Amino acid sequence: EEDMYLLTKSIKKLAFHSECQRLRFWGKILGREKDYFVIEGKPEAPEELEIPKDQEKRGSGVNQNIYWVSDNALTDWVSLPDIAPEHLKASAKIKYIFTGNLNAEISSYPFFPGRERHLLRAQIARITHSATIVPKGIYKIKEEEDEGKEKQIEYEEEIAIPATEELTNLENWCHMYSPILKAGRIMHIPPKEGEEEEAAEAFEKLKEADPQKDPLMPLNEDEPFEKYETNWKAKIMGDTQQYNQLPPKEGTITYAVNVVSSLRWPGAITVSQNGKFSSIYVGYGLKAGGESFSPIGPSIVLDDPEGTGEHHEPNPLKEPEVVDVDTDKKDEDDDDVAQKQQNLNNLQFIIDCL
């Protein structure tokens, strides 16, 4: 309770200085040394910053929200930088447990082009666009005249939230944000006017290989991963009994809570009760499944073998006896061998003549 009280007061202080439309407690990223509390905000008037050509500007795409982190509710909040496509693409290839130090270097394979603050921002964006869900019937997509612009959402004119029992069906839940493309953006960069036809054809092929998707996509259309039939698990907790509301209110009410948890991002949970809903994440920022680089450590270095000890030099105590060699006998043996070889040669000559 004390931590929640401190967080509430700290968020109110941040809201006073941040000039955002809204703030919410996004969740908590666990680390090896320290943990990160994360706050999400919607900028009211996004700043025009100098950004790379392939990066989406603040207030749109993967940078439509601003995030602040802190390892202690009593300290100041630190604003994370806007995310670049290179950070998103590299973060999808590694698994890394955060240290709690925003300036820590990332030691990974493949190489990550940034520090821990950039990887943290990338993982927050991936979790947000994948695991932030809302009940069906609350939002709708705005009608845009320009088809090339990013799709925006707005509230339905008549909000009709599914009942508690109906929310156990994944068809009645949808993603609040568009999924992130393999290019590290929400939308592909279209070719400029007047460019060659080859560029336009390449752009169409790119959209076919990595198709763009609109927000509010139903959960049952998600592509399941590995052995699971779905990426989500929905259940009801609490009393499901229907109770009549006190006058002047009409209808019934239930105190049961719908809980939808993500299997692809363990720790991402959305709860809903009587039209109110909220998404939160508490975990290590690691995606389930996939491959990770786990190098094998070197073998154990063996101990040196035990020595055989010291010994005296191999000098005999007595002088060895000298053996005389009979050279005359050796010469006679050599003469006999030579005579036998000569006889064999003569015999072979006689045979050849016959």
C-alpha positions as CSV (number, residue, x, y, z in Angstrom):
1,E,0.0,0.0,0.0
2,E,2.9,2.4,0.7
3,D,4.4,1.8,-2.7
4,M,1.1,2.4,-4.4
5,Y,0.6,5.6,-2.4
6,L,4.1,6.8,-3.4
7,L,3.5,5.9,-7.0
8,T,0.2,7.8,-7.1
9,K,1.8,10.9,-5.7
10,S,4.8,10.6,-8.0
11,I,2.6,10.2,-11.1
12,K,0.5,13.3,-10.2
13,K,3.7,15.3,-9.9
14,L,4.8,14.0,-13.3
15,A,1.4,14.9,-14.8
16,F,1.8,18.5,-13.6
17,H,5.1,18.9,-15.4
18,S,4.7,16.7,-18.5
19,E,1.9,18.5,-20.4
20,C,0.4,15.3,-21.6
21,Q,-3.2,14.5,-22.4
22,R,-3.2,11.5,-20.2
23,L,-0.9,9.4,-18.0
24,R,-1.2,5.8,-16.9
25,F,0.9,3.3,-15.0
26,W,2.2,1.1,-17.8
27,G,3.8,-1.6,-15.6
28,K,7.1,-2.8,-14.2
29,I,10.2,-4.2,-15.9
30,L,12.2,-6.5,-13.7
31,G,16.0,-6.4,-13.7
32,R,19.0,-8.0,-12.2
33,E,20.1,-5.1,-10.0
34,K,17.1,-2.7,-10.1
35,D,13.6,-2.7,-11.5
36,Y,12.0,-0.1,-13.8
37,F,8.6,1.5,-13.0
38,V,7.1,2.6,-16.4
39,I,4.7,5.5,-17.0
40,E,3.0,6.0,-20.4
41,G,1.8,9.4,-21.6
42,K,0.1,10.8,-24.7
43,P,1.7,14.0,-25.8
44,E,-0.7,16.9,-26.3
45,A,1.5,18.8,-28.8
46,P,4.4,16.6,-30.0
47,E,7.7,18.4,-30.5
48,E,9.2,18.6,-34.0
49,L,12.6,17.0,-33.6
50,E,15.2,16.2,-36.1
51,I,15.0,12.4,-36.7
52,P,16.4,9.9,-39.3
53,K,14.5,9.5,-42.5
54,D,13.1,6.0,-41.6
55,Q,12.1,6.9,-38.1
56,E,8.4,7.8,-37.3
57,K,8.0,11.2,-35.7
58,R,6.8,11.7,-32.2
59,G,3.1,11.4,-31.8
60,S,2.7,8.8,-34.6
61,G,3.5,5.1,-35.2
62,V,5.6,3.4,-32.6
63,N,6.4,6.9,-31.1
64,Q,2.8,8.0,-30.5
65,N,3.3,7.6,-26.8
66,I,6.1,8.9,-24.4
67,Y,7.5,6.7,-21.7
68,W,9.1,7.6,-18.4
69,V,11.0,5.2,-16.1
70,S,12.3,5.2,-12.6
71,D,13.7,2.7,-10.2
72,N,12.3,4.5,-7.2
73,A,9.0,6.3,-6.7
74,L,10.8,8.9,-4.6
75,T,13.2,9.9,-7.4
76,D,12.7,11.9,-10.6
77,W,11.3,10.2,-13.8
78,V,13.6,9.8,-16.8
79,S,12.1,10.2,-20.3
80,L,13.1,7.5,-22.7
81,P,14.2,8.5,-26.2
82,D,12.0,7.9,-29.3
83,I,12.5,4.5,-30.8
84,A,14.3,4.0,-34.1
85,P,13.7,1.2,-36.5
86,E,17.2,-0.2,-36.1
87,H,16.6,-0.7,-32.4
88,L,13.3,-2.5,-32.9
89,K,14.7,-4.8,-35.6
90,A,17.8,-5.6,-33.4
91,S,15.7,-6.1,-30.2
92,A,13.6,-8.9,-32.0
93,K,16.8,-11.0,-32.4
94,I,18.1,-11.0,-28.9
95,K,17.1,-11.9,-25.4
96,Y,18.5,-9.7,-22.6
97,I,17.7,-9.3,-18.9
98,F,17.9,-5.7,-17.9
99,T,20.4,-4.5,-15.2
100,G,18.5,-1.4,-14.0
101,N,21.1,1.0,-15.4
102,L,19.9,3.0,-18.4
103,N,23.5,3.7,-19.5
104,A,24.6,0.1,-19.4
105,E,26.2,-1.4,-22.5
106,I,24.3,-4.3,-24.2
107,S,26.6,-7.3,-24.6
108,S,24.7,-9.6,-27.0
109,Y,24.8,-11.5,-30.2
110,P,23.7,-10.2,-32.7
111,F,25.0,-6.8,-31.9
112,F,22.6,-4.2,-30.5
113,P,23.3,-0.7,-31.7
114,G,22.5,1.2,-28.5
115,R,22.5,1.2,-24.7
116,E,20.0,-0.2,-22.2
117,R,17.7,2.8,-22.5
118,H,17.2,2.1,-26.2
119,L,16.6,-1.6,-25.7
120,L,14.2,-0.8,-22.9
121,R,12.2,1.6,-25.1
122,A,12.1,-1.0,-27.9
123,Q,10.8,-3.8,-25.7
124,I,8.1,-1.4,-24.2
125,A,7.0,-0.6,-27.8
126,R,6.8,-4.3,-28.8
127,I,4.8,-5.2,-25.7
128,T,2.5,-2.2,-26.0
129,H,1.6,-2.9,-29.7
130,S,1.2,-6.6,-29.1
131,A,-0.4,-6.9,-25.7
132,T,-2.5,-3.8,-25.2
133,I,-6.1,-4.9,-25.8
134,V,-9.6,-3.5,-25.4
135,P,-13.1,-5.0,-25.4
136,K,-14.9,-4.8,-28.7
137,G,-17.5,-2.1,-29.2
138,I,-15.6,0.8,-27.5
139,Y,-13.5,2.2,-30.3
140,K,-13.8,2.5,-34.0
141,I,-11.4,3.5,-36.8
142,K,-11.6,7.1,-37.9
143,E,-12.6,7.7,-41.5
144,E,-9.5,9.2,-43.2
145,E,-9.6,10.8,-46.6
146,D,-6.0,10.0,-47.3
147,E,-5.5,6.2,-47.5
148,G,-1.8,6.5,-47.1
149,K,-2.0,7.9,-43.6
150,E,-1.9,6.0,-40.3
151,K,-5.2,4.8,-39.1
152,Q,-6.5,6.5,-35.9
153,I,-9.2,5.4,-33.5
154,E,-11.9,7.2,-31.7
155,Y,-14.8,6.3,-29.3
156,E,-18.0,4.7,-30.7
157,E,-21.0,7.0,-30.7
158,E,-22.9,4.3,-28.8
159,I,-20.6,2.2,-26.7
160,A,-21.8,-1.4,-26.3
161,I,-19.5,-3.4,-24.1
162,P,-19.9,-7.2,-24.3
163,A,-21.2,-9.0,-21.1
164,T,-18.9,-10.8,-18.7
165,E,-19.6,-14.2,-20.2
166,E,-19.1,-12.9,-23.7
167,L,-15.7,-11.5,-22.9
168,T,-14.4,-15.1,-22.5
169,N,-14.5,-15.3,-26.3
170,L,-11.4,-13.8,-27.9
171,E,-13.6,-12.5,-30.8
172,N,-14.9,-9.8,-28.4
173,W,-11.4,-8.5,-27.7
174,C,-9.2,-6.5,-30.1
175,H,-5.7,-4.9,-30.3
176,M,-5.7,-1.2,-29.5
177,Y,-2.6,-0.5,-31.7
178,S,-1.4,-1.6,-35.1
179,P,1.2,-4.4,-35.0
180,I,4.8,-3.4,-35.7
181,L,6.2,-4.4,-39.1
182,K,9.5,-6.2,-39.7
183,A,10.8,-2.8,-40.9
184,G,10.5,-1.4,-37.4
185,R,7.6,0.9,-38.3
186,I,3.7,0.9,-38.3
187,M,3.6,1.9,-42.0
188,H,6.1,1.4,-44.9
189,I,7.7,4.5,-46.3
190,P,5.9,5.2,-49.6
191,P,7.9,6.3,-52.7
192,K,8.0,10.0,-53.5
193,E,5.9,11.4,-56.3
194,G,7.7,11.3,-59.6
195,E,9.9,8.3,-58.8
196,E,10.4,5.6,-61.3
197,E,7.9,2.8,-61.7
198,E,10.5,0.3,-60.4
199,A,10.3,2.0,-57.0
200,A,6.5,1.7,-57.0
201,E,6.6,-1.9,-57.9
202,A,9.2,-2.6,-55.2
203,F,6.9,-0.8,-52.7
204,E,4.0,-3.0,-53.6
205,K,6.1,-6.2,-53.2
206,L,7.2,-4.9,-49.8
207,K,3.6,-4.5,-48.7
208,E,2.8,-8.0,-49.8
209,A,5.8,-9.5,-48.0
210,D,5.2,-7.5,-44.8
211,P,1.5,-6.4,-44.9
212,Q,0.4,-3.4,-42.9
213,K,-2.5,-4.0,-40.5
214,D,-5.0,-1.6,-39.0
215,P,-5.7,-1.2,-35.2
216,L,-8.6,-3.0,-33.5
217,M,-7.7,-6.3,-35.0
218,P,-9.6,-9.2,-33.2
219,L,-7.4,-11.4,-31.0
220,N,-8.7,-14.6,-32.7
221,E,-7.0,-13.5,-35.9
222,D,-3.5,-13.6,-34.3
223,E,-1.2,-16.2,-35.7
224,P,-0.5,-18.8,-32.9
225,F,3.1,-19.6,-32.1
226,E,4.8,-22.9,-31.4
227,K,2.6,-25.5,-29.7
228,Y,-0.2,-23.2,-28.6
229,E,-3.5,-22.9,-30.5
230,T,-3.8,-19.3,-29.5
231,N,-1.7,-16.5,-28.0
232,W,-4.2,-15.6,-25.2
233,K,-5.8,-17.1,-22.2
234,A,-9.1,-15.8,-21.0
235,K,-10.9,-16.6,-17.8
236,I,-13.4,-15.2,-15.2
237,M,-12.5,-14.7,-11.6
238,G,-14.9,-13.8,-8.7
239,D,-18.6,-13.9,-8.2
240,T,-20.5,-14.3,-11.5
241,Q,-23.9,-13.8,-9.9
242,Q,-26.0,-11.0,-11.5
243,Y,-27.3,-8.4,-9.0
244,N,-30.0,-5.7,-9.5
245,Q,-28.6,-2.2,-9.3
246,L,-29.8,0.3,-6.8
247,P,-32.3,2.9,-8.2
248,P,-32.3,5.2,-10.1
249,K,-29.9,2.9,-12.1
250,E,-31.4,0.1,-14.1
251,G,-30.3,-3.4,-15.1
252,T,-28.0,-5.8,-13.4
253,I,-24.4,-5.8,-12.3
254,T,-21.8,-8.5,-11.6
255,Y,-18.7,-8.4,-9.5
256,A,-16.8,-10.9,-11.6
257,V,-13.6,-9.8,-13.3
258,N,-12.5,-10.9,-16.8
259,V,-8.8,-11.6,-17.0
260,V,-7.0,-12.0,-20.3
261,S,-3.3,-12.9,-20.2
262,S,-0.8,-13.0,-23.1
263,L,1.1,-16.3,-23.7
264,R,3.5,-14.7,-26.1
265,W,4.5,-11.9,-23.6
266,P,4.3,-13.5,-20.1
267,G,3.4,-10.8,-17.6
268,A,1.0,-8.9,-19.9
269,I,-2.5,-8.9,-18.4
270,T,-5.7,-7.1,-19.1
271,V,-8.6,-7.0,-16.7
272,S,-12.2,-5.8,-17.2
273,Q,-15.2,-5.4,-15.0
274,N,-18.5,-3.7,-15.8
275,G,-17.2,-1.6,-18.7
276,K,-13.9,-0.6,-17.0
277,F,-10.7,-2.2,-18.3
278,S,-7.0,-1.8,-17.9
279,S,-3.8,-3.4,-19.2
280,I,-0.6,-3.8,-17.2
281,Y,2.7,-5.6,-17.7
282,V,5.0,-7.0,-15.0
283,G,7.9,-9.1,-16.2
284,Y,11.4,-9.3,-17.5
285,G,10.5,-7.9,-21.0
286,L,11.2,-11.2,-22.6
287,K,9.1,-12.7,-25.4
288,A,8.1,-16.4,-25.1
289,G,9.4,-18.8,-27.7
290,G,11.9,-18.2,-30.4
291,E,15.6,-18.9,-30.4
292,S,18.3,-17.3,-28.2
293,F,22.0,-17.4,-28.5
294,S,23.4,-19.4,-25.5
295,P,27.2,-19.9,-26.1
296,I,28.7,-23.0,-24.5
297,G,31.3,-22.3,-21.9
298,P,34.8,-23.6,-22.2
299,S,35.7,-27.0,-20.7
300,I,37.1,-27.1,-17.1
301,V,40.9,-26.7,-17.1
302,L,42.4,-29.9,-15.7
303,D,44.9,-29.9,-12.8
304,D,48.6,-30.5,-13.5
305,P,49.6,-34.2,-13.1
306,E,51.4,-35.1,-10.0
307,G,55.2,-35.2,-10.3
308,T,57.2,-38.5,-10.1
309,G,59.6,-37.1,-7.5
310,E,63.3,-36.7,-7.6
311,H,65.7,-39.5,-8.4
312,H,69.5,-40.0,-8.4
313,E,71.3,-39.8,-11.7
314,P,71.5,-43.3,-13.4
315,N,75.2,-43.8,-12.7
316,P,76.1,-47.4,-11.7
317,L,78.1,-47.9,-8.6
318,K,80.4,-50.4,-10.3
319,E,82.1,-49.9,-13.6
320,P,80.5,-52.3,-16.3
321,E,82.7,-55.0,-17.7
322,V,84.2,-54.5,-21.2
323,V,83.3,-57.3,-23.7
324,D,85.9,-58.1,-26.3
325,V,84.5,-58.6,-29.9
326,D,86.1,-61.4,-32.0
327,T,86.7,-59.5,-35.2
328,D,88.2,-62.5,-37.0
329,K,85.1,-64.6,-36.5
330,K,82.9,-61.8,-37.8
331,D,85.0,-61.6,-41.0
332,E,84.7,-65.3,-41.6
333,D,80.9,-65.1,-41.3
334,D,80.8,-62.3,-43.9
335,D,83.0,-64.3,-46.3
336,D,80.6,-67.3,-46.0
337,V,77.6,-65.2,-46.9
338,A,79.4,-63.7,-49.9
339,Q,80.4,-67.2,-51.2
340,K,76.8,-68.5,-50.9
341,Q,75.5,-65.5,-52.8
342,Q,78.1,-66.1,-55.6
343,N,77.1,-69.8,-55.9
344,L,73.4,-68.8,-56.3
345,N,74.3,-66.3,-59.0
346,N,76.2,-69.0,-61.0
347,L,73.4,-71.5,-60.7
348,Q,70.9,-68.9,-62.0
349,F,73.2,-68.2,-65.0
350,I,73.4,-71.9,-66.0
351,I,69.6,-72.2,-65.8
352,D,69.1,-69.2,-68.1
353,C,71.6,-70.7,-70.7
354,L,69.7,-74.0,-70.9
